[in-house]
Amino acid sequence: RIRVVRAGSLPGTPQVASSKPLSSFPFKSILARMTASQETINNARAALGKLVQEKGCAPILVRLAWHDAGTYDKNSNTGGPNGSIKFNPEMSHGANNGLTIAMNLIKPVHEQFADIGLADFIQLAGYAAVEYTGGPKIEFKSGRKDAAEADCTPDGRLPDAKKGVSHLEDIFYRMGFNDQEIVALSGAHTLGRAHKDRSGFEGAWTVEPLKFDNSYFVELLKKEPTEGLLQLPSDKALLEKPEMRKWVETYAQDQAKFFEDYAAAHKKLSELGTGL
């Protein structure tokens, strides 16, 4: 039986478990690049999958991985999936509300795998969250370099759900994504729900918020939205630009294509600026 950990905006902020300050999280930090063995990666992935299944915490693990990686700036080659979200200057950004809970969830699992750095482990958790809720299995590469606190990025690099197409373009083009990849990544909203005290919004995007499928796109295209489900300004923006809308329509009709493109975009996000 799965015990559900309530999730928040993209995708998921639980409202249970401890949210103590990040200074109290003595995560192993590997400042030099280390590549864990495939056996270690496989075992860690399975342990994270067990966590996902037991706690129902897939949405917040995806959100943690995304928010650590989504600070990347291709022009300055700063930010990205380096574990800097563990430090208070970055964790205190408004978009990261509740993510100390995610760090608390993965900490006891991470302690079992001393050869995996935090930056790698956060991204592996995101992969496991997608896989163990029915989504694609994404090929994982280790070797990310853990950040120092000086590597924390300024606030404002993550998406704002209250804004539209031009904002999505600003955020995702800065990282190096195109319109098709923006839509594919948005499909992760199939997981989780928003909470008013975290994001200002309330509700889930899909009927089964702990199942990874293409229902986010199916719901987005309905002329009459399903009662009780959420559609944010940033979701509706995908229908406003023809180049984005065509991919919403494609993914609503073809889940296999969505899974293929989502896996590629998620992998890209998880490796931004790492040279992997």
VEXDREN-91780 format. One line per field, with one value per residue (C-alpha): chain; x, y, z; residue number from 1. Coordinates in steps of 0.05 Angstrom, whole numbers. Layout:
REM residues N
rodo = (A ...) $
east = (X ...) $
north = (Y ...) $
up = (Z ...) $
drenkol = (NUM ...) $
//
This chain:
REM residues 276
rodo = (A A A A A A A A A A A A A A A A A A A A A A A A A A A A A A A A A A A A A A A A A A A A A A A A A A A A A A A A A A A A A A A A A A A A A A A A A A A A A A A A A A A A A A A A A A A A A A A A A A A A A A A A A A A A A A A A A A A A A A A A A A A A A A A A A A A A A A A A A A A A A A A A A A A A A A A A A A A A A A A A A A A A A A A A A A A A A A A A A A A A A A A A A A A A A A A A A A A A A A A A A A A A A A A A A A A A A A A A A A A A A A A A A A A A A A A A A A A A A A A A A A A A A A A A A A A A A A A A A A A A A A A A A A A A A A A A A A A A) $
east = (0 28 27 19 63 24 56 61 73 117 114 101 112 93 64 87 155 207 226 286 337 388 446 423 432 503 500 562 594 642 676 716 682 669 638 602 601 541 524 522 478 430 425 414 361 324 328 300 245 226 223 177 131 129 122 85 137 152 126 170 232 221 212 276 316 286 298 370 382 337 381 429 450 483 514 551 555 531 480 453 450 506 471 474 401 425 451 406 418 387 337 308 285 210 204 237 185 179 239 275 225 250 321 299 267 328 380 375 378 437 475 474 512 576 605 551 556 495 488 485 439 388 383 380 322 285 298 272 210 191 207 172 107 101 143 204 268 322 394 435 506 543 600 568 612 580 575 605 560 593 563 491 454 411 336 292 320 263 195 138 71 34 68 59 95 148 169 173 217 262 272 280 316 367 381 385 316 271 195 186 229 191 125 154 182 117 86 117 57 22 52 35 -9 -3 -19 -41 7 66 51 -13 -51 -89 -103 -75 -66 -91 -140 -82 -27 19 17 65 28 5 -60 -33 -38 -105 -134 -102 -138 -208 -259 -291 -236 -247 -278 -228 -166 -115 -92 -42 -26 40 1 -49 9 29 -35 -22 39 27 96 81 8 25 67 12 -33 19 33 -42 -50 15 39 98 123 115 155 210 215 206 262 309 291 295 363 386 361 396 463 464 534 564 600 569) $
north = (0 68 124 187 247 307 344 416 457 430 378 367 396 349 380 325 307 354 419 438 486 460 475 413 367 338 310 279 329 307 369 330 291 218 164 111 39 16 -34 22 65 7 -8 65 72 12 40 106 69 34 103 128 68 69 144 166 221 219 289 325 285 306 377 374 348 399 458 440 433 489 545 533 592 571 640 643 567 576 538 471 402 410 401 475 471 441 509 560 617 575 534 599 621 625 573 522 526 458 425 416 361 326 332 300 243 225 235 166 132 175 155 82 100 137 134 177 253 294 326 257 230 286 273 198 209 247 191 139 181 181 108 80 118 86 134 120 92 144 123 153 178 196 245 312 356 378 453 496 548 602 568 585 624 686 681 686 631 582 583 625 590 657 678 662 643 698 679 605 624 667 612 552 584 608 536 515 483 491 495 420 406 458 422 354 376 409 340 324 362 295 283 321 378 450 478 549 561 540 568 607 553 492 426 370 372 301 251 205 250 193 162 185 185 234 254 325 339 304 348 411 402 389 442 433 421 364 392 403 398 453 492 546 606 572 509 547 585 520 527 599 589 545 513 491 473 423 384 386 355 303 281 278 228 189 171 131 193 234 184 184 259 270 221 258 327 305 274 338 379 333 341 415 444 379 355 286) $
up = (0 -19 32 -8 7 -16 -73 -95 -158 -213 -195 -121 -53 4 67 113 142 170 136 178 149 99 145 183 123 125 55 27 -20 -75 -103 -154 -208 -189 -231 -191 -216 -256 -201 -150 -195 -207 -133 -115 -169 -142 -71 -95 -132 -68 -34 -89 -82 -6 4 -59 -66 -140 -155 -105 -126 -199 -175 -134 -193 -241 -195 -183 -258 -282 -258 -317 -361 -425 -437 -371 -361 -290 -249 -271 -238 -187 -120 -103 -82 -16 6 39 -10 -66 -26 1 -68 -72 -127 -81 -25 8 -24 42 51 -12 14 79 41 -1 55 88 19 -3 60 35 -28 -8 -78 -109 -103 -84 -153 -185 -131 -139 -213 -204 -156 -211 -260 -211 -196 -270 -281 -219 -234 -303 -345 -388 -360 -375 -384 -327 -330 -266 -259 -241 -197 -131 -122 -67 -35 -78 -139 -118 -171 -162 -154 -216 -261 -251 -286 -257 -266 -268 -333 -406 -470 -471 -400 -418 -478 -434 -382 -427 -485 -434 -417 -491 -502 -562 -566 -574 -512 -472 -486 -472 -406 -387 -391 -324 -295 -303 -234 -171 -149 -129 -59 -47 10 -33 -102 -97 -135 -113 -147 -190 -265 -277 -247 -226 -201 -182 -252 -307 -373 -427 -392 -379 -453 -460 -405 -433 -500 -471 -490 -422 -369 -321 -257 -202 -244 -251 -312 -297 -341 -360 -381 -424 -456 -492 -533 -553 -596 -658 -654 -582 -593 -647 -597 -545 -597 -617 -546 -529 -586 -580 -511 -538 -575 -512 -471 -524 -527 -452 -436 -484 -456 -383 -395 -428 -370 -320 -355 -372 -365 -339 -401 -393) $
drenkol = (1 2 3 4 5 6 7 8 9 10 11 12 13 14 15 16 17 18 19 20 21 22 23 24 25 26 27 28 29 30 31 32 33 34 35 36 37 38 39 40 41 42 43 44 45 46 47 48 49 50 51 52 53 54 55 56 57 58 59 60 61 62 63 64 65 66 67 68 69 70 71 72 73 74 75 76 77 78 79 80 81 82 83 84 85 86 87 88 89 90 91 92 93 94 95 96 97 98 99 100 101 102 103 104 105 106 107 108 109 110 111 112 113 114 115 116 117 118 119 120 121 122 123 124 125 126 127 128 129 130 131 132 133 134 135 136 137 138 139 140 141 142 143 144 145 146 147 148 149 150 151 152 153 154 155 156 157 158 159 160 161 162 163 164 165 166 167 168 169 170 171 172 173 174 175 176 177 178 179 180 181 182 183 184 185 186 187 188 189 190 191 192 193 194 195 196 197 198 199 200 201 202 203 204 205 206 207 208 209 210 211 212 213 214 215 216 217 218 219 220 221 222 223 224 225 226 227 228 229 230 231 232 233 234 235 236 237 238 239 240 241 242 243 244 245 246 247 248 249 250 251 252 253 254 255 256 257 258 259 260 261 262 263 264 265 266 267 268 269 270 271 272 273 274 275 276) $
//
